[in-house]
Amino acid sequence: MKTFLEPERPTLPYSSDSKTSPSGGLRTTWVLHKIWPYVAIAKPDYWFKNVFMILGVLLGFFYHPEAVDKRVMTKILWALVSTCLIASSNYVLNEILDGPTDRNHPVKRHRPIPSAQVMLLPAYAEWLLLGVIGLVMAYRLNLLFFCSGLFLLFMGLIYNVPPIRSKELPYLDVLSESINNPIRLLLGWLVVTERELPPASLVIAYWMIGSFFMAAKRFAEYRFIGDSVTARAYRSSFGYYDEQKLLISMFFYTTCFGLFLGVFIIRYHLELILFVPFIGGFTTYYLHIAFKHNSAAQNPERLYREKGLMLYLLICLALFILLMFTQIPQLYDLFNVPSSPLPPLWKF
């Protein structure tokens, strides 16, 4: 069986092995030592995933430039905090219910719950409290934002809670987790406008590219564990998956992403067709990273260490924004596509 490298354990502010009783300054560090595991299971380092809201905000401004006013940054920050709290509520529940199986993972067994640093009753209270505060903040923004936040919380239940617990079901694990990406797109959009919904083609494309990233994570995890019996004990869907099946599913997700993105581009903004080779390069680069040993694709919060990928992502983002605000009439003649005015979107 493959030998795993033991991860570096997080440095805690106070060691429970200390023979000195907590007093003075040590009392503060002792309290932090007790609280820190509860902070860790809320995964504040995962909040970067809410960057997927940015595209929704940008598109909202593109269609409704009049929405840019003095209050807009306050609204965006409020929405971001609300979404982070709701996401953390889901993360806490995930940590609670994954505790027993995480003990079979070579790295995750050191997390706070499988290593018995967290009591379950306070953890459940933390799950409820984060969810309630996040939803109250969402409701104060607007009703549709609240409904979208509630949907995000609901998908956390579908993903984690038996008898459905979709994370244990092949392919549904990927699809049910990655649907959080279009939900975040919608949350960003609803910060700007409540009158319309974003185009369905873009929502589905966002879902499919998220599915590609999640399948890449499963692929990297499977390769890292390196033993089918251990992998199945950690996650039952790995009893069905293998490297070939995961690669085939990634091909399916990227194909769907490309097709639906093409529908959006032709229907709404043909200039974005110049962006297609760059996004193709990004998915290829990401797949390259998934093949690395102990790949950062297993833990997306560590992707910032992939300097080349981060630089490429910034280039792609800058090009996307530039093309969104650029008109190239010659492209419409070249591809024989009628130029369309700013869109008829779904309306309530």
Rosetta blueprint (number, residue, H / E / L):
1 M L
2 K L
3 T L
4 F L
5 L L
6 E L
7 P L
8 E L
9 R L
10 P L
11 T L
12 L L
13 P L
14 Y L
15 S L
16 S L
17 D L
18 S L
19 K L
20 T L
21 S L
22 P L
23 S L
24 G L
25 G H
26 L H
27 R H
28 T H
29 T H
30 W H
31 V H
32 L H
33 H H
34 K H
35 I H
36 W H
37 P H
38 Y H
39 V H
40 A H
41 I H
42 A L
43 K L
44 P H
45 D H
46 Y H
47 W H
48 F H
49 K H
50 N H
51 V H
52 F H
53 M H
54 I H
55 L H
56 G H
57 V H
58 L H
59 L H
60 G H
61 F H
62 F H
63 Y H
64 H L
65 P H
66 E H
67 A H
68 V L
69 D L
70 K L
71 R L
72 V H
73 M H
74 T H
75 K H
76 I H
77 L H
78 W H
79 A H
80 L H
81 V H
82 S H
83 T H
84 C H
85 L H
86 I H
87 A H
88 S H
89 S H
90 N H
91 Y H
92 V H
93 L H
94 N H
95 E H
96 I H
97 L H
98 D H
99 G H
100 P H
101 T H
102 D H
103 R L
104 N L
105 H L
106 P L
107 V L
108 K H
109 R H
110 H H
111 R L
112 P L
113 I L
114 P L
115 S L
116 A L
117 Q L
118 V L
119 M L
120 L H
121 L H
122 P H
123 A H
124 Y H
125 A H
126 E H
127 W H
128 L H
129 L H
130 L H
131 G H
132 V H
133 I H
134 G H
135 L H
136 V H
137 M H
138 A H
139 Y H
140 R H
141 L H
142 N L
143 L H
144 L H
145 F H
146 F H
147 C H
148 S H
149 G H
150 L H
151 F H
152 L H
153 L H
154 F H
155 M H
156 G H
157 L H
158 I H
159 Y H
160 N H
161 V L
162 P L
163 P L
164 I L
165 R L
166 S H
167 K H
168 E H
169 L L
170 P L
171 Y L
172 L H
173 D H
174 V H
175 L H
176 S H
177 E H
178 S H
179 I L
180 N H
181 N H
182 P H
183 I H
184 R H
185 L H
186 L H
187 L H
188 G H
189 W H
190 L H
191 V H
192 V H
193 T L
194 E L
195 R L
196 E E
197 L E
198 P L
199 P L
200 A H
201 S H
202 L H
203 V H
204 I H
205 A H
206 Y H
207 W H
208 M H
209 I H
210 G H
211 S H
212 F H
213 F H
214 M H
215 A H
216 A H
217 K H
218 R H
219 F H
220 A H
221 E H
222 Y H
223 R H
224 F H
225 I H
226 G L
227 D L
228 S H
229 V H
230 T H
231 A H
232 R H
233 A H
234 Y H
235 R L
236 S H
237 S H
238 F H
239 G H
240 Y L
241 Y L
242 D L
243 E H
244 Q H
245 K H
246 L H
247 L H
248 I H
249 S H
250 M H
251 F H
252 F H
253 Y H
254 T H
255 T H
256 C H
257 F H
258 G H
259 L H
260 F H
261 L H
262 G H
263 V H
264 F H
265 I H
266 I H
267 R H
268 Y H
269 H L
270 L H
271 E H
272 L H
273 I H
274 L H
275 F H
276 V H
277 P H
278 F H
279 I H
280 G H
281 G H
282 F H
283 T H
284 T H
285 Y H
286 Y H
287 L H
288 H H
289 I H
290 A H
291 F L
292 K L
293 H L
294 N L
295 S L
296 A H
297 A H
298 Q H
299 N L
300 P H
301 E H
302 R H
303 L H
304 Y H
305 R H
306 E L
307 K H
308 G H
309 L H
310 M H
311 L H
312 Y H
313 L H
314 L H
315 I H
316 C H
317 L H
318 A H
319 L H
320 F H
321 I H
322 L H
323 L H
324 M H
325 F L
326 T L
327 Q L
328 I L
329 P H
330 Q H
331 L H
332 Y H
333 D H
334 L H
335 F L
336 N L
337 V L
338 P L
339 S L
340 S L
341 P L
342 L L
343 P L
344 P L
345 L L
346 W E
347 K E
348 F L
